Amino acid sequence: MAIHIGKYAFNSKEQAIDKIEALGVEQDQEGNPHPTHHHTVVELGLEVLEEAVYEDGELVSETVFGTDYLVDVLWDNLEADEDGEIDHPYGWKTYSVDIDTEGIHGFLGLSYQDLKIS
Amino acid sequence: MALKYLYVPSGYKGGSSSGTAYGVLPNVANADLAFVRGSAGTRINADGLIESMVTNVPRLDYTDGSCPTLLTEPERTNLVVNSAGGYHPDTVPFTNTSAPDGTNTAQIPTPFSNFNRYEHIISAGSATGDTKLTYSWYRKRLSTPSIPTFTGDLKVLALVNCIQVGNTIQIDSNVGGYDRFSATFDVIDGSLEAKIRLYYGELIGVGNSSIAYFGHQVEVGEHATSYIPTSGAIETRSADTGIVTSDLSSYINSTEGVLEVKISRFEGIPSTEQSWISLSASETNDDNSVSIGFTGLNTTLAHFIKSSDVDVTTPTTSQVTEDLSQMNVIKLKWKDGDFQAKIGNTTIDLSAGAGSLPFASTLKYLRIGYPNYSGGAFKGNIQYIKVYDSATDF
């Protein structure tokens, strides 16, 4: 399978950005960063522990955020190890999460359960 | 003297690691374009309906009529959790009707209040200040609403911590009987919650049922992209990338020639990105290359000819009066001492730059993008690409 999906919970946004940039980033003449890979990286932001509650359009309680910074990645052509197994890229496995549902975010037309790295 | 390469959107196939968009001329495998898109993506098919195309399948889009174009877009996420019906903060009664994707999931709401609306909430802290978001939707009138004067039959009102940028605009017409509209919003303070509100209650009238809505989409950016269906979770469509032929050096004349394209520019190209179609000697650098492209501005045409990593012509960009978001025929001619670009019937004379021809290495690859710059992936629609082997074909 050429594509895989990973879900990750990093300790902070800064840590997530460091990991994402380590995948490969180039800068154009104006210094704007652009990825050098074909992976699709989606930053979902801080984990939502409790959704905001509204009654009759009025805010009753605000969203409660956790401290984990969530990132979903659609991996393109990860290299297999010597045993032919596909694993998370170096430095990502520690922060991977395995859930039993499709989660709060998906990649169009693809199933996380079918494509997650096991 | 002769057309040596031709790409016209026609045949295509998917694949596990990459798909293929078949070239027309020459009739060899090297003329085919590899194609990568990690996720599915939607297009308007030949029947005028929204259709989902799976991973790595090029999207031949029929939005503008019977001749398809190759549609390439940047990555986008639809932040509406249930796109068919959108989010109503009130439990408004509705009936389902046929949608432009062939399902029976479009909704005809029957307002019980003038204040019934669609809404999208941007949580505090999830956006930065000055983040632009675009809300798009499909609409079909079953009958004339009580107030018919609002574009898209939704009234932007009572925004919280955001402002509308420009006006609501129509961006597509007659997609399965629906028209598509978009409105762009600017979040003022990203540390606070923001709300986009689009009201239909007053426009339809309490107790009436005159409008069907479908395909609600909120995406970060100043322009809507193709529809991204969601059902229970937000969804991401990957970017179309890696679109490049194999070695065509036997067909491309590196001494002289013309690159001709008929393309339109996706208006939402960020100011930090560009959009290119290029011929190059290398798959990984632009040292010897011929490129036509767009920048973040809708009036700037870019035209690069580089030899040994030095610009052969000057200027490398031109301000044009044509609307680059519409289909234009654009040409770029290379021959030592004879350089010109053309858009429509307007010729742009180019002076010799510091570099010179012949190219230090033979031109080999046609790329829908830029050789060493992922931010230069082409974003827009392509009707054809032609490469001629003589400057006289200009």
Interface residues (C-beta under 8 A of the other chain):
Chain A: M1 A2 I3 E26 D28 E30 N32 H34 P35 T36 H38 H39 T40 V42 G45 L46 V48 A52 Y54 G57 L59 E62 T63 F65 D72 L74 D76 N77 E102 G103 I104 H105 G106 F107 L108 G109 L110
Chain B: S16 S17 V36 G38 S39 A40 G41 S52 V54 T55 E75 T77 P89 D90 I121 S123 A124 G125 S126 E193 I228 P229 T230 G232 A233 I234 E235 T236 R237 S238 A239 T241 G242 T272 E273 Q274 N372 Y373 S374 G375
